[in-house]
C-alpha cells in the first residue's frame, strides 16, 4: 500500500526518524505529567472535581489541558498561560514602539520577544495558580481545601508548594514545546495542545456511544454522528487550506543584470488565505465569553434579574445567547486579527523590490490598496465559515442529543486546532520526504530517487 511505503521512506531518513522519536518521547512526558497529582491531595477525593469539569466552560478548559485540570495535576494550568502571554505580546507590538523595533530586527529581535513572552508567562502563572487552587474546593463540592488533603498534611505548606509546582509545571511544558519545535517535528506548543485535546476524545466518544446503545438511537445514530464528524473535518480542512490566488508577474532579468518589464516575465501566484487568522479569533472570543457570567455573578448583580439572566445564559456554552454573541465576536476578531497579521503594505513593497507586479495594478500604494481590498472581501466569508464551525457543537447537542463532551469535537477550537496542527506537521514531514527525493505524504507519484541519481 502507498501509505505503508511512505512510512518506510520516513523511517529511512535518519534525521526525520530521530525528530519524530524525540517528538513522541517529549509528548509522552507531557501526558505522564498530566496524570501526576499535586503533592498532598487525596486522589480519592477528586471525584467531585472531575464531575464538575465534565461540561460547560470548565469542560472546555479541561479538554485543552488533556484532563490535567480535573486531575489537579502538576500540569493543571497546561500551556494556556504561554498562549495568553504570546497573544498579549503580539497585541502590545501594535502600540509599543520598542516591541515594533524588535519585530524588525530579525532573529535577534525575535529572541528578545521570546524572552519577554517567557517572563510574562511566569507572571500570568503566578496569578492563575492561586486562583486555580482556591477554586478546587468549590468545584469539588468540598467545604474547604483541608478536606481534600491527605490527613495530617499542612494546608499552608500545600498552598505554597503547589503554587511553585504549578508555575514550574507550566514553564516545563513551555520548555517541552520549544524543544519539540527546535529539535522535533511540527510546532511544539500546538502539538501539546492537540495531544491534550485528543487525550479526552476516546473517553468522550465511548461515553456517548454507551448512551446511544442504551436506547438513545442505537448503532445507527452512532454511524450518523461519525459521518457528520467526518464531513465537518473536511469542512475544517477546506477552511484551513483555502486560498485566493492573486496572479503576479515578475519582470524577466536581462543578461546585463537589469530587468526587462514585458509580458514574457515569469508568472506566479500570491496566495491569500481565506482564514488568515487561524483559530486566534476563537481563542480571543472564548476568553471574552468568560466575562458575562463573571459579571452576572458579581456582588453587584448577583441578586438582580439581569445578573441571574447573564449567569444562566452565558454559563451554558451550548445555549442560544452564548453562541450568538460568540459567533459575532469571532467575526469581529477575525477582521481585527487579519488586519494586524497580514501586512499588505509590506507585501506590496516586497513585490516591488523583487521586480514583481500584479497585472493591471501599479506597484506600490495601489498594489497595497488592491491586496487590502481582496483581503476584506475574502475575510467576510472566511469569518462566517469560521463562526459556523465554532458554534456547530451547539447545533449537534440541541438537534441530535449528542453528549456535551463528544459534541466539543464537532467544531470549535478543539477541531480546528487538531486539523491545523495535523496539516502543519504533515507539511513539514512532506518537505523532508521531497528533499530526499521520496514521494510526499500529501501527493502521490513515483519514487524520484532514480531522477536524483
C-alpha positions in Angstrom: 0.0 0.0 0.0 1.0 3.6 -0.7 0.8 4.7 3.0 3.0 1.8 4.2 5.6 2.6 1.5 5.6 6.3 2.6 6.0 5.3 6.3 9.0 3.1 5.3 10.5 6.1 3.4 10.0 8.3 6.6 12.0 5.7 8.6 14.8 5.6 6.1 15.6 9.3 6.7 17.7 9.3 9.8 17.2 13.0 10.7 13.5 12.8 10.3 13.2 9.5 12.2 15.2 11.0 15.1 13.0 14.1 15.2 9.8 12.0 15.2 11.1 9.8 18.0 12.1 12.8 20.1 8.7 14.5 19.5 6.8 11.4 20.5 9.0 11.0 23.6 8.5 14.6 24.8 4.8 14.3 24.2 4.7 11.2 26.3 6.5 13.1 29.1 3.8 15.8 28.9 1.0 13.2 29.1 2.7 11.5 32.0 2.9 14.8 33.9 -0.8 15.4 33.3 -1.5 12.3 35.5 0.8 13.3 38.4 -1.4 14.8 41.1 -0.2 17.7 43.2 1.6 16.5 46.4 -0.8 16.4 49.4 -4.1 15.9 47.5 -6.1 12.8 48.3 -6.7 11.2 44.8 -9.9 9.5 46.1 -11.4 13.0 46.9 -11.1 14.3 43.3 -14.4 12.7 42.1 -16.3 15.9 42.6 -13.7 18.0 40.7 -13.8 15.6 37.8 -17.6 15.6 37.7 -17.7 19.4 37.9 -15.5 19.8 34.8 -17.3 17.3 32.6 -19.2 20.0 30.7 -19.6 23.7 30.1 -16.7 26.2 30.0 -14.8 24.2 32.6 -15.1 21.1 30.3 -13.5 23.2 27.5 -10.6 24.2 29.8 -10.2 20.6 30.9 -10.1 19.4 27.3 -7.3 21.9 26.5 -5.2 20.6 29.3 -5.8 16.9 28.4 -7.7 16.2 31.7 -4.9 17.7 33.8 -7.3 20.5 35.1 -9.7 17.9 36.5 -6.8 15.7 37.9 -5.3 18.6 39.9 -2.0 17.6 38.3 1.3 19.4 38.1 0.3 20.5 34.6 -3.2 21.7 35.6 -2.6 25.1 34.1 -1.5 23.5 30.8 0.2 25.6 28.2 -2.6 28.2 28.1 -0.7 30.8 30.2 2.0 30.8 27.5 -0.6 31.2 24.8 -2.1 34.1 26.7 1.3 35.7 27.1 2.0 35.3 23.3 -1.3 36.9 22.4 -0.6 39.9 24.8 2.9 40.4 23.5 1.6 40.3 19.9 -1.1 42.8 20.6 1.3 45.1 22.5 3.5 45.0 19.5 1.0 47.2 17.7 1.2 50.0 20.3 4.6 49.8 21.9 7.5 51.2 19.7 10.1 49.0 21.5 8.4 45.8 20.5 7.8 47.1 17.0 11.6 47.7 16.8 12.3 44.2 18.0 10.0 42.7 15.4 12.0 44.4 12.6 15.4 43.2 14.0 15.0 39.6 12.7 16.3 36.7 14.6 17.9 38.7 17.4 14.7 40.7 18.0 12.6 37.6 18.0 14.9 36.1 20.6 14.2 39.1 22.9 10.5 38.9 22.2 10.6 35.2 23.2 12.3 36.1 26.5 9.6 38.8 27.2 6.9 36.2 26.5 8.5 33.7 28.9 8.7 36.2 31.7 5.1 37.3 31.1 4.1 33.6 31.1 5.5 33.3 34.6 3.7 36.4 35.7 0.4 35.0 34.4 1.0 31.7 36.1 1.6 33.4 39.5 -1.9 34.9 39.2 -3.6 31.8 37.8 -2.1 29.2 40.2 -3.5 30.6 43.4 -6.9 31.2 41.6 -6.9 27.6 40.5 -6.1 26.3 44.0 -8.8 28.5 45.5 -11.4 27.2 43.0 -10.7 23.5 43.6 -12.7 23.0 46.8 -15.8 24.8 45.3 -15.6 22.8 42.1 -15.2 19.6 44.1 -18.1 20.4 46.3 -15.9 20.3 49.4 -16.3 22.8 52.2 -12.5 23.6 52.3 -9.2 22.5 50.8 -8.3 20.7 54.0 -11.0 18.1 53.3 -9.3 17.3 50.0 -5.8 16.8 51.5 -4.2 13.7 52.9 -4.8 13.6 56.7 -2.0 15.4 58.5 -0.8 17.5 55.5 -0.4 21.1 56.4 -2.7 23.4 54.3 -0.3 26.4 54.3 2.6 24.3 53.1 0.3 22.8 50.4 -0.7 26.2 49.0 2.9 27.5 49.0 4.4 24.3 47.4 1.5 23.9 44.9 1.9 27.4 43.6 5.5 26.8 42.9 4.8 23.4 41.3 2.0 24.7 39.1 4.2 27.6 37.8 7.1 25.2 37.3 4.8 22.7 35.5 3.7 25.4 33.1 7.3 26.6 32.4 8.4 22.9 31.9 5.5 22.4 29.4 6.6 25.6 27.7 10.2 24.2 27.5 8.9 20.9 26.1 7.0 22.8 23.4 10.1 24.8 22.4 12.3 21.7 22.3 9.8 20.0 20.0 9.8 23.0 17.7 13.7 23.2 17.7 14.7 19.5 17.7 11.5 17.6 16.8 8.9 17.9 14.1 5.9 20.4 14.0 5.1 23.3 16.2 5.7 22.2 19.8 3.2 24.4 21.6 0.4 23.5 19.1 1.2 19.8 19.4 1.0 19.9 23.2 -2.5 21.4 22.9 -3.5 18.9 20.3 -2.3 15.9 22.3 -4.2 17.2 25.3 -7.4 17.5 23.2 -7.0 14.1 21.6 -6.4 12.5 25.1 -10.1 13.2 26.0 -11.5 12.1 22.7 -11.7 8.3 23.3 -13.4 8.7 26.6 -15.9 11.2 25.3 -16.7 9.0 22.3 -17.2 5.9 24.4 -19.5 7.7 26.9 -21.6 9.0 24.0 -21.7 5.6 22.3 -22.7 3.9 25.6 -25.6 6.3 26.0 -26.7 5.5 22.4 -26.6 1.8 22.8 -28.7 2.0 25.9 -31.8 3.0 23.9 -31.0 6.6 22.7 -30.8 5.9 18.9 -28.6 2.8 18.8 -25.8 1.9 16.4 -27.4 3.8 13.5 -27.2 7.1 15.4 -23.5 6.4 16.2 -22.8 5.9 12.5 -24.7 9.1 11.5 -22.6 11.0 14.1 -19.4 9.7 12.7 -20.4 10.6 9.1 -21.3 14.2 10.3 -18.0 14.3 12.2 -16.1 13.3 9.1 -17.9 15.9 7.0 -17.1 18.7 9.5 -13.4 17.7 9.5 -13.4 18.0 5.7 -15.0 21.5 6.0 -12.3 22.4 8.6 -9.6 21.2 6.2 -11.1 23.3 3.5 -11.2 26.4 5.8 -7.5 25.9 6.8 -6.2 25.2 3.2 -8.4 27.5 1.1 -6.5 30.4 -0.6 -7.3 33.1 -3.1 -4.6 33.1 -5.7 -3.6 36.6 -7.0 -1.7 36.5 -10.3 1.7 38.1 -10.0 4.0 38.9 -13.0 7.8 39.1 -12.5 9.9 41.1 -14.9 12.5 39.0 -16.8 16.1 39.6 -15.8 18.3 40.5 -18.8 21.8 39.3 -19.4 23.2 42.6 -18.1 21.6 42.0 -14.7 18.8 44.6 -15.2 15.0 44.0 -15.5 13.1 44.0 -18.8 9.5 44.8 -18.0 7.5 43.0 -20.6 4.9 40.2 -20.8 7.5 37.5 -21.1 8.4 37.5 -17.4 7.6 34.5 -15.2 4.0 34.3 -14.0 3.3 33.2 -10.4 0.6 33.5 -7.8 0.4 35.3 -4.4 -1.7 33.1 -2.1 -4.1 34.9 0.3 -5.6 32.6 2.8 -9.4 32.5 3.3 -8.8 32.2 7.0 -5.5 34.1 7.6 -6.1 34.4 11.4 -6.4 30.6 12.1 -8.0 29.8 15.5 -6.9 33.0 17.2 -10.4 34.7 16.8 -12.0 31.8 18.5 -9.4 31.9 21.4 -10.0 35.7 21.7 -13.8 35.3 21.7 -13.6 32.4 24.1 -11.7 34.5 26.6 -14.3 37.3 26.3 -17.2 34.9 26.8 -16.0 34.2 30.4 -16.7 37.8 31.3 -20.6 38.0 31.2 -21.1 35.1 33.6 -18.5 36.6 36.0 -20.2 40.0 35.8 -23.6 38.3 36.4 -22.2 36.5 39.5 -20.6 39.6 41.0 -21.8 41.0 44.2 -23.5 44.0 42.5 -25.6 42.0 40.1 -25.9 38.5 41.7 -29.3 39.1 43.2 -30.7 41.1 40.3 -32.8 39.7 37.4 -30.1 40.9 34.9 -27.3 39.2 36.8 -29.2 35.9 37.1 -30.1 36.1 33.3 -26.4 36.6 32.4 -25.3 33.8 34.7 -27.9 31.4 33.3 -27.4 32.2 29.6 -23.6 32.7 29.4 -22.7 29.8 31.6 -24.2 27.4 29.1 -21.8 27.1 26.1 -24.4 25.3 24.1 -27.1 27.9 24.7 -28.6 30.3 22.1 -27.4 33.6 23.5 -23.9 32.3 24.3 -23.4 31.1 20.8 -25.0 34.1 19.1 -22.6 36.5 20.9 -19.8 34.0 20.4 -20.3 33.9 16.6 -20.5 37.7 16.4 -17.3 38.1 18.4 -15.5 35.6 16.2 -16.4 37.6 13.0 -15.2 40.8 14.6 -12.0 39.3 15.9 -11.3 37.7 12.5 -11.3 41.1 10.8 -9.2 42.6 13.7 -6.6 39.8 13.8 -6.3 39.6 10.0 -5.7 43.3 9.8 -2.8 43.2 12.3 -1.2 40.0 11.0 -1.5 40.4 7.2 0.9 43.3 6.3 -0.4 44.3 2.8 1.9 47.3 2.8 5.0 45.0 3.3 3.7 42.5 0.7 3.4 45.3 -1.8 6.9 46.6 -1.0 8.4 43.2 -1.3 6.8 42.6 -4.6 8.1 45.9 -5.9 11.7 45.2 -4.7 11.7 41.8 -6.3 10.5 43.1 -9.7 7.0 41.7 -9.3 3.7 43.4 -10.0 0.0 42.4 -10.3 -1.2 42.8 -13.9 -3.2 45.9 -14.3 -2.2 47.3 -10.9 0.6 49.8 -10.4 3.3 48.8 -7.9 3.4 50.5 -4.6 0.4 52.0 -2.8 -2.1 50.9 -5.5 -0.9 47.3 -5.0 -1.3 47.6 -1.2 -4.8 49.0 -1.6 -5.7 46.2 -4.0 -4.4 43.5 -1.7 -6.2 45.1 1.3 -9.5 45.2 -0.7 -9.1 41.5 -1.7 -8.4 40.5 1.9 -11.5 42.4 3.1 -13.6 40.5 0.5 -12.4 37.1 1.4 -12.3 37.7 5.1 -16.1 38.1 5.3 -17.0 34.5 4.1 -14.0 33.2 5.9 -15.1 34.7 9.2 -18.7 33.5 8.8 -17.5 30.0 7.9 -15.2 30.0 11.0 -18.1 31.2 13.2 -20.4 28.5 11.9 -17.8 25.8 12.6 -17.2 27.3 16.1 -20.9 27.1 17.1 -21.6 23.8 15.3 -21.3 21.8 18.6 -24.4 23.6 19.9 -26.4 22.5 16.9 -25.3 18.9 17.4 -26.3 19.0 21.1 -29.7 20.6 20.5 -30.7 18.7 17.3 -29.2 15.3 17.9 -28.8 15.0 21.6 -25.1 14.3 21.5 -23.4 14.3 24.9 -21.6 17.6 25.5 -18.1 16.1 25.9 -18.3 14.4 22.5 -20.0 17.4 20.9 -16.9 19.6 21.5 -15.1 17.6 18.8 -17.7 18.6 16.2 -16.3 22.1 15.8 -14.9 25.0 17.7 -11.3 25.4 18.8 -10.8 21.7 19.5 -11.4 20.5 16.0 -9.7 23.4 14.2 -6.6 23.0 16.4 -6.4 19.3 15.6 -6.9 19.9 11.9 -4.5 22.8 11.7 -1.7 21.2 13.7 -2.1 17.9 11.8 -1.8 19.7 8.4 1.2 21.7 9.5 3.0 18.6 10.8 2.3 16.7 7.6 3.6 19.5 5.5 6.9 19.5 7.5 7.3 15.7 7.1 6.3 16.1 3.4 9.1 18.6 2.9 11.7 16.2 4.4 10.5 13.4 2.1 10.6 15.6 -1.0 14.1 16.9 -0.2 15.3 13.3 0.0 13.6 12.5 -3.3 10.8 10.4 -1.9 7.1 10.8 -2.6 5.5 13.1 -0.1 2.6 12.4 2.3 0.3 14.8 0.6 0.8 13.9 -3.1 1.0 10.6 -5.0 3.6 9.8 -7.6 6.6 7.7 -8.4 9.7 7.5 -6.3 12.2 10.1 -7.6 15.4 8.5 -6.3 16.4 7.5 -9.8 15.9 11.0 -11.1 18.2 12.3 -8.4 20.9 9.9 -9.4 
